[in-house]
């Protein structure tokens, strides 16, 4: 199997002194679908932000054999697409088309190729009729879909999602989970939605107090009730 992400001895301390990550070691392989679970403040989001270089600290993170560092940031961010928890952090352009086109334009693609990428990404999330709409006027569920399209338009190798079903109603939650199921791509999902993890993820990582507590198949992790209870997981 092809190793697509390699994390070695990764620790991170925020400027206020908060220790967010403590000596994380983790290998992720192409095609893996990983649920990253743990209580609030466990370090899940901080770890995700290291995968495309938003945060860089001591230790080693490699993506597709490229070290995550300042020199490789452009290449890394084409390969790792990060969907933020709050879609308003992702959508900042005048229209939906502009938001989804932003990545391909910055990849240096010509206008025809950009249009093809945008149309394809919006069609995948069933939002092709919204391209001229203003992103901030959409419903929360629609914004989530467009946020996903902004990443898919760049055709990344790895999709990283932070609480993708957070604040979605039951209908939109189900639709978003089905979208993720249909994506044949390496996925890393930080979430409190245990049912989504069961539906999508083949492996689970438990984090708590900045440490990687356990990493195994979904069946083994969810079958260990004592382990889940010890870290506030139901």
PLY file of the C-alpha trace (Angstrom):
ply
format ascii 1.0
element vertex 234
property float x
property float y
property float z
element edge 233
property int vertex1
property int vertex2
end_header
0.00 0.00 0.00
1.13 3.53 -0.78
1.82 5.72 2.23
0.28 9.10 1.51
0.82 10.88 4.86
3.62 10.26 7.35
3.67 12.04 10.72
6.61 11.58 13.06
7.19 13.04 16.53
4.84 15.96 15.92
4.22 18.32 18.83
2.70 21.79 18.88
2.38 24.51 21.52
0.20 27.56 20.86
1.65 31.02 21.58
-0.36 31.24 24.82
1.42 28.13 26.11
-1.37 25.64 25.42
0.11 22.26 24.51
-2.08 21.08 21.63
-0.13 18.08 20.28
2.24 15.73 22.05
4.56 13.48 20.03
2.09 12.32 17.34
3.16 9.43 15.10
0.74 8.35 12.39
0.88 6.76 8.93
-2.03 7.13 6.50
-2.29 5.18 3.27
-3.85 6.01 -0.07
-7.56 5.26 -0.03
-7.87 5.29 3.76
-11.00 6.85 5.20
-10.15 7.88 8.74
-12.39 9.18 11.49
-10.53 11.30 14.03
-12.50 11.36 17.28
-12.00 12.64 20.80
-13.34 15.21 23.26
-13.21 18.95 22.67
-9.67 20.25 23.00
-8.14 16.87 22.12
-6.00 18.38 19.34
-7.94 17.09 16.34
-8.24 20.41 14.51
-4.65 21.36 15.32
-3.48 18.13 13.73
-5.58 18.74 10.62
-4.07 22.21 10.21
-0.60 20.65 9.99
-1.57 18.53 6.99
-1.59 21.43 4.54
0.84 23.74 6.28
-1.51 26.21 7.95
0.46 25.26 11.04
4.09 24.12 10.90
6.01 23.06 13.98
8.68 20.66 15.16
8.43 17.04 14.17
7.96 15.78 10.64
4.90 15.77 8.39
5.17 14.41 4.85
2.41 14.40 2.23
2.96 12.29 -0.89
6.63 12.10 0.22
6.90 15.91 0.29
7.89 17.49 3.62
5.32 20.04 4.76
7.42 23.21 4.85
7.38 26.72 3.44
9.12 25.66 0.24
6.53 23.00 -0.60
3.35 24.79 0.50
1.91 25.36 -2.99
2.37 21.71 -3.95
1.05 20.49 -0.60
-2.10 22.61 -0.81
-2.90 21.28 -4.26
-2.79 17.76 -2.84
-4.49 18.33 0.52
-7.91 19.97 0.47
-9.13 21.25 3.85
-12.84 21.91 4.44
-13.27 24.09 7.52
-15.93 23.51 10.16
-17.56 26.89 9.48
-18.24 27.42 5.76
-18.12 31.19 6.27
-14.37 30.72 6.82
-14.15 29.16 3.34
-16.44 31.36 1.25
-15.21 34.91 0.73
-15.66 35.75 -2.96
-18.59 37.67 -4.54
-20.32 34.60 -6.04
-20.36 30.83 -5.72
-18.60 30.56 -9.09
-15.80 32.85 -7.89
-15.34 30.86 -4.68
-15.09 27.53 -6.50
-12.88 29.03 -9.22
-10.43 30.57 -6.75
-8.31 27.43 -6.34
-8.06 26.48 -10.03
-7.21 30.08 -10.95
-4.38 30.07 -8.42
-3.16 26.79 -9.91
-2.56 28.76 -13.12
-5.26 27.11 -15.22
-6.71 28.94 -18.24
-10.28 30.27 -18.15
-11.79 27.37 -20.12
-10.18 24.78 -17.84
-11.27 26.75 -14.76
-14.87 26.76 -16.00
-14.78 23.00 -16.56
-13.39 22.42 -13.05
-16.02 24.66 -11.46
-18.90 23.07 -13.36
-17.72 19.58 -12.47
-17.29 20.38 -8.76
-20.67 22.10 -8.46
-22.39 19.27 -10.31
-20.86 16.75 -7.89
-22.35 18.56 -4.89
-25.65 19.20 -6.76
-25.17 22.98 -6.73
-24.63 23.67 -10.44
-27.62 26.06 -10.55
-26.13 28.23 -7.80
-22.98 29.48 -9.51
-24.21 33.09 -9.78
-25.57 33.20 -6.23
-23.89 35.07 -3.37
-22.32 32.51 -1.04
-23.25 34.27 2.19
-26.93 34.31 1.19
-27.12 30.50 1.04
-28.43 28.22 3.77
-25.90 26.57 6.07
-26.28 23.23 4.29
-25.82 24.86 0.88
-22.71 26.64 2.14
-21.31 23.29 3.30
-21.79 21.87 -0.19
-20.15 24.85 -1.86
-17.25 24.66 0.61
-16.71 21.07 -0.47
-16.88 22.13 -4.13
-14.16 24.77 -3.56
-11.84 21.93 -2.62
-12.98 19.36 -5.18
-12.40 21.84 -8.01
-8.67 21.42 -7.34
-8.89 17.60 -7.51
-6.80 16.96 -4.37
-5.32 13.59 -3.44
-6.47 13.97 0.17
-9.66 15.46 1.60
-9.51 16.76 5.18
-12.74 17.77 6.90
-13.33 19.39 10.28
-16.77 18.56 11.75
-18.43 18.28 8.32
-21.89 17.44 9.70
-21.80 19.98 12.55
-24.93 22.19 12.71
-26.61 20.39 9.80
-30.23 19.31 10.10
-31.06 15.63 9.61
-31.84 15.95 5.89
-28.69 17.87 5.00
-26.57 15.68 7.28
-27.71 12.57 5.45
-27.10 14.19 2.06
-23.60 15.32 3.05
-22.68 11.87 4.39
-23.84 10.30 1.12
-21.70 12.80 -0.80
-18.63 11.78 1.19
-19.42 8.08 0.75
-19.37 8.53 -3.02
-15.91 10.11 -3.05
-13.12 7.73 -4.01
-10.40 9.71 -2.29
-8.31 9.52 0.89
-10.41 11.16 3.63
-9.51 12.36 7.12
-12.51 13.51 9.14
-12.39 15.11 12.58
-15.83 14.74 14.10
-18.08 14.06 17.08
-20.58 12.34 14.77
-20.03 8.69 15.65
-22.72 7.43 13.27
-21.03 9.19 10.37
-17.73 7.55 11.31
-19.45 4.15 11.27
-20.97 4.93 7.87
-17.85 6.23 6.13
-14.61 5.40 7.90
-12.57 2.21 7.71
-10.16 3.34 10.44
-10.47 5.44 13.58
-7.94 7.51 15.52
-8.74 8.52 19.10
-7.13 11.71 20.36
-7.20 13.12 23.88
-5.20 15.90 25.54
-3.01 16.28 22.47
-2.04 12.60 22.30
-2.89 9.89 19.79
-4.43 7.33 22.13
-5.37 4.59 19.66
-5.47 3.95 15.91
-7.09 0.86 14.44
-9.95 -0.38 12.30
-13.35 1.12 13.00
-14.65 -2.27 14.08
-11.93 -2.74 16.70
-12.09 0.80 18.07
-15.88 0.88 18.33
-15.88 -2.60 19.79
-13.73 -1.46 22.71
-16.36 0.13 24.97
-13.93 0.65 27.85
-11.51 2.58 25.63
-14.30 4.80 24.27
-15.72 5.47 27.74
-12.28 6.34 29.11
-12.08 9.22 26.64
-15.63 10.49 26.90
-16.86 8.85 23.70
-20.22 7.16 23.31
0 1
1 2
2 3
3 4
4 5
5 6
6 7
7 8
8 9
9 10
10 11
11 12
12 13
13 14
14 15
15 16
16 17
17 18
18 19
19 20
20 21
21 22
22 23
23 24
24 25
25 26
26 27
27 28
28 29
29 30
30 31
31 32
32 33
33 34
34 35
35 36
36 37
37 38
38 39
39 40
40 41
41 42
42 43
43 44
44 45
45 46
46 47
47 48
48 49
49 50
50 51
51 52
52 53
53 54
54 55
55 56
56 57
57 58
58 59
59 60
60 61
61 62
62 63
63 64
64 65
65 66
66 67
67 68
68 69
69 70
70 71
71 72
72 73
73 74
74 75
75 76
76 77
77 78
78 79
79 80
80 81
81 82
82 83
83 84
84 85
85 86
86 87
87 88
88 89
89 90
90 91
91 92
92 93
93 94
94 95
95 96
96 97
97 98
98 99
99 100
100 101
101 102
102 103
103 104
104 105
105 106
106 107
107 108
108 109
109 110
110 111
111 112
112 113
113 114
114 115
115 116
116 117
117 118
118 119
119 120
120 121
121 122
122 123
123 124
124 125
125 126
126 127
127 128
128 129
129 130
130 131
131 132
132 133
133 134
134 135
135 136
136 137
137 138
138 139
139 140
140 141
141 142
142 143
143 144
144 145
145 146
146 147
147 148
148 149
149 150
150 151
151 152
152 153
153 154
154 155
155 156
156 157
157 158
158 159
159 160
160 161
161 162
162 163
163 164
164 165
165 166
166 167
167 168
168 169
169 170
170 171
171 172
172 173
173 174
174 175
175 176
176 177
177 178
178 179
179 180
180 181
181 182
182 183
183 184
184 185
185 186
186 187
187 188
188 189
189 190
190 191
191 192
192 193
193 194
194 195
195 196
196 197
197 198
198 199
199 200
200 201
201 202
202 203
203 204
204 205
205 206
206 207
207 208
208 209
209 210
210 211
211 212
212 213
213 214
214 215
215 216
216 217
217 218
218 219
219 220
220 221
221 222
222 223
223 224
224 225
225 226
226 227
227 228
228 229
229 230
230 231
231 232
232 233
